[in-house]
Amino acid sequence: AANAALFAVAMLAAHDAGLRDQLDAFRAEQTAVARAMRVGSPA
């Protein structure tokens, strides 16, 4: 369900600069969290 929601937001963001900025910030935060994870460490 989360992937479908993100896809829907991405489609809407194509026509809404504010939403696009929020989506970009969300994705950057998720990327930073994922890069900080280490194998074997609790999430």
VMD Tcl script that builds the backbone (N, CA, C; Angstrom):
set m [mol new atoms 129]
animate dup $m
set s [atomselect $m all]
$s set {name element resname resid chain x y z} {
  {N N ALA 1 A 0.821 -1.193 0.000}
  {CA C ALA 1 A 0.000 0.000 0.000}
  {C C ALA 1 A 0.864 1.256 0.000}
  {N N ALA 2 A 1.991 1.199 0.687}
  {CA C ALA 2 A 2.857 2.382 0.760}
  {C C ALA 2 A 3.404 2.735 -0.619}
  {N N ASN 3 A 3.799 1.719 -1.387}
  {CA C ASN 3 A 4.325 1.998 -2.725}
  {C C ASN 3 A 3.261 2.615 -3.623}
  {N N ALA 4 A 2.033 2.143 -3.514}
  {CA C ALA 4 A 0.942 2.704 -4.312}
  {C C ALA 4 A 0.688 4.154 -3.930}
  {N N ALA 5 A 0.751 4.445 -2.643}
  {CA C ALA 5 A 0.546 5.821 -2.186}
  {C C ALA 5 A 1.657 6.730 -2.696}
  {N N LEU 6 A 2.887 6.265 -2.623}
  {CA C LEU 6 A 4.007 7.074 -3.116}
  {C C LEU 6 A 3.909 7.282 -4.623}
  {N N PHE 7 A 3.448 6.273 -5.340}
  {CA C PHE 7 A 3.264 6.411 -6.782}
  {C C PHE 7 A 2.202 7.463 -7.081}
  {N N ALA 8 A 1.103 7.423 -6.339}
  {CA C ALA 8 A 0.031 8.401 -6.537}
  {C C ALA 8 A 0.525 9.814 -6.248}
  {N N VAL 9 A 1.283 9.968 -5.186}
  {CA C VAL 9 A 1.831 11.289 -4.856}
  {C C VAL 9 A 2.782 11.748 -5.955}
  {N N ALA 10 A 3.587 10.845 -6.476}
  {CA C ALA 10 A 4.510 11.207 -7.552}
  {C C ALA 10 A 3.752 11.676 -8.790}
  {N N MET 11 A 2.636 11.031 -9.084}
  {CA C MET 11 A 1.835 11.445 -10.238}
  {C C MET 11 A 1.260 12.847 -10.016}
  {N N LEU 12 A 0.761 13.105 -8.822}
  {CA C LEU 12 A 0.221 14.428 -8.506}
  {C C LEU 12 A 1.324 15.486 -8.481}
  {N N ALA 13 A 2.507 15.106 -8.016}
  {CA C ALA 13 A 3.625 16.043 -7.894}
  {C C ALA 13 A 4.129 16.517 -9.252}
  {N N ALA 14 A 3.802 15.787 -10.296}
  {CA C ALA 14 A 4.221 16.201 -11.638}
  {C C ALA 14 A 3.608 17.545 -12.017}
  {N N HIS 15 A 2.499 17.901 -11.360}
  {CA C HIS 15 A 1.800 19.148 -11.685}
  {C C HIS 15 A 1.714 20.107 -10.506}
  {N N ASP 16 A 2.433 19.813 -9.425}
  {CA C ASP 16 A 2.346 20.629 -8.215}
  {C C ASP 16 A 3.746 20.785 -7.620}
  {N N ALA 17 A 4.329 21.974 -7.792}
  {CA C ALA 17 A 5.710 22.203 -7.357}
  {C C ALA 17 A 5.880 22.028 -5.848}
  {N N GLY 18 A 4.917 22.475 -5.066}
  {CA C GLY 18 A 5.019 22.334 -3.613}
  {C C GLY 18 A 5.018 20.882 -3.189}
  {N N LEU 19 A 4.136 20.108 -3.780}
  {CA C LEU 19 A 4.071 18.679 -3.486}
  {C C LEU 19 A 5.348 17.989 -3.946}
  {N N ARG 20 A 5.866 18.405 -5.090}
  {CA C ARG 20 A 7.117 17.835 -5.606}
  {C C ARG 20 A 8.263 18.095 -4.629}
  {N N ASP 21 A 8.331 19.304 -4.076}
  {CA C ASP 21 A 9.382 19.623 -3.108}
  {C C ASP 21 A 9.260 18.754 -1.860}
  {N N GLN 22 A 8.033 18.560 -1.386}
  {CA C GLN 22 A 7.818 17.716 -0.211}
  {C C GLN 22 A 8.202 16.269 -0.497}
  {N N LEU 23 A 7.857 15.779 -1.672}
  {CA C LEU 23 A 8.200 14.410 -2.043}
  {C C LEU 23 A 9.712 14.250 -2.157}
  {N N ASP 24 A 10.373 15.230 -2.753}
  {CA C ASP 24 A 11.838 15.181 -2.858}
  {C C ASP 24 A 12.483 15.152 -1.475}
  {N N ALA 25 A 11.971 15.960 -0.545}
  {CA C ALA 25 A 12.505 15.984 0.818}
  {C C ALA 25 A 12.276 14.645 1.508}
  {N N PHE 26 A 11.094 14.067 1.324}
  {CA C PHE 26 A 10.792 12.763 1.913}
  {C C PHE 26 A 11.744 11.702 1.372}
  {N N ARG 27 A 11.938 11.705 0.076}
  {CA C ARG 27 A 12.826 10.710 -0.537}
  {C C ARG 27 A 14.264 10.889 -0.070}
  {N N ALA 28 A 14.713 12.126 0.068}
  {CA C ALA 28 A 16.072 12.382 0.546}
  {C C ALA 28 A 16.241 11.873 1.975}
  {N N GLU 29 A 15.225 12.091 2.806}
  {CA C GLU 29 A 15.283 11.611 4.185}
  {C C GLU 29 A 15.309 10.087 4.229}
  {N N GLN 30 A 14.487 9.443 3.427}
  {CA C GLN 30 A 14.460 7.982 3.385}
  {C C GLN 30 A 15.795 7.425 2.894}
  {N N THR 31 A 16.397 8.089 1.920}
  {CA C THR 31 A 17.698 7.664 1.407}
  {C C THR 31 A 18.761 7.767 2.491}
  {N N ALA 32 A 18.755 8.867 3.241}
  {CA C ALA 32 A 19.727 9.050 4.316}
  {C C ALA 32 A 19.567 7.978 5.389}
  {N N VAL 33 A 18.332 7.662 5.743}
  {CA C VAL 33 A 18.076 6.619 6.744}
  {C C VAL 33 A 18.593 5.276 6.239}
  {N N ALA 34 A 18.310 4.958 4.997}
  {CA C ALA 34 A 18.744 3.674 4.433}
  {C C ALA 34 A 20.265 3.583 4.370}
  {N N ARG 35 A 20.915 4.675 3.996}
  {CA C ARG 35 A 22.380 4.664 3.911}
  {C C ARG 35 A 23.031 4.557 5.281}
  {N N ALA 36 A 22.355 5.019 6.315}
  {CA C ALA 36 A 22.901 4.956 7.670}
  {C C ALA 36 A 22.756 3.572 8.287}
  {N N MET 37 A 21.910 2.732 7.715}
  {CA C MET 37 A 21.695 1.389 8.261}
  {C C MET 37 A 22.921 0.521 8.021}
  {N N ARG 38 A 23.153 -0.356 8.978}
  {CA C ARG 38 A 24.249 -1.305 8.862}
  {C C ARG 38 A 23.689 -2.711 9.014}
  {N N VAL 39 A 24.267 -3.653 8.322}
  {CA C VAL 39 A 23.826 -5.044 8.393}
  {C C VAL 39 A 24.003 -5.539 9.825}
  {N N GLY 40 A 22.952 -6.150 10.353}
  {CA C GLY 40 A 23.017 -6.711 11.692}
  {C C GLY 40 A 22.617 -5.752 12.789}
  {N N SER 41 A 22.407 -4.482 12.456}
  {CA C SER 41 A 21.998 -3.532 13.489}
  {C C SER 41 A 20.484 -3.403 13.485}
  {N N PRO 42 A 19.900 -3.163 14.644}
  {CA C PRO 42 A 18.444 -2.974 14.676}
  {C C PRO 42 A 18.040 -1.706 13.939}
  {N N ALA 43 A 16.899 -1.732 13.293}
  {CA C ALA 43 A 16.441 -0.581 12.499}
  {C C ALA 43 A 15.872 0.506 13.372}
}
mol reanalyze $m
mol bondsrecalc $m
mol representation Tube
mol addrep $m
